[in-house]
């Protein structure tokens, strides 16, 4: 069986699209399938190569997907994959419809932009709604595709499906911080500057900041880590499960990482930094799974609120235990395997 993935990663959109596709690819590869990636010319592909998957690089930019259609269709005609997974916010109705005419198309969605003309639709987010999709497709007069919905299908790396969970510590010591692979709003540096003002936090907790290679303030953040005892900086972490399991609290944007945090049963603080993260951030907060501090782009004194949330959570053991219980009910870390099993149940 041959599976193709169309996804991009760069300093503007981060690495989330590629990373979740890589998790699905790993699950397919474990079943014997052959997986390949197709990316735009300005996409960061080093991580894909490190995971052992071939990459076809197109000539168009990541936000000009309609321009690649003729080339992409030629590639699909030559390679004849069984499935094409598409993960991008820059798809159009024409783009997906053209692909669906030549391959079994699968789209990973989280924004309900329009009635996607694909064979299968995946939305693993906590707020995914079958009723909302039915209404959207009925309104646009389109045929509803097969759907895989809710965190049961959250495509995490295999290691997140096999975890021995620890009992939560009554005393918080280690706080993990992740602002995404690209950090376009330069949140990492702003939060570190705020922490420099908060001795009530830096004298009591250690902060482990996980950064991507595209972090704009990497040099300065490393310098601060060298000069302080309370900050540790790691780049392109490959043992995220172990890092999470060594943490007492995790801070993350409302993207794919929050599902990894759930799988590890770590109490979390989340926030939004892009429009597509708003529904997930708000729903996790509403359900009490995370302490949601809002949208960094609009919340006044955001970094004060984020720092206050760390202290609030650290001082409330019962609240952290309740969060962990809810995380266990939501995510088990086997979503990527379920996706692979759905598409190739008999694949050897």
Buried (B, 14 or more C-beta within 10 A) or exposed (E): BBBBBBBBBBBEBBBBBBBBBBBBBBBBBEBEBBBBBBBBEBBBBEBBEEBEBEBBEBEBBBBBBEBBBEBBBEBBEEBEBBBBBBBBBBBEBEBBBBBBEBBBBBBBBBEBEBBBBBBBBBBBBBBBBEEEBEEBBEEEEBEEBEBBBBBBBBBBBBBBBEBEEEEBEEEBEBBBBBBBBBBBBEBBBBBBEBBBEBEEBBEBBBBBBBBBBBBBBBEBBBEBBEEBEBBBBBBBBEEBBEBBBBBBBBBBBBBBBBBBBBBBBBBBBBBBBBEBBBBBBBBBBEBEBBBBBBBBEEBEEBBBBBBBBBBEBBEBBEBBBBBBEBBEEBBBBBBBBBBBBBBBEEBE
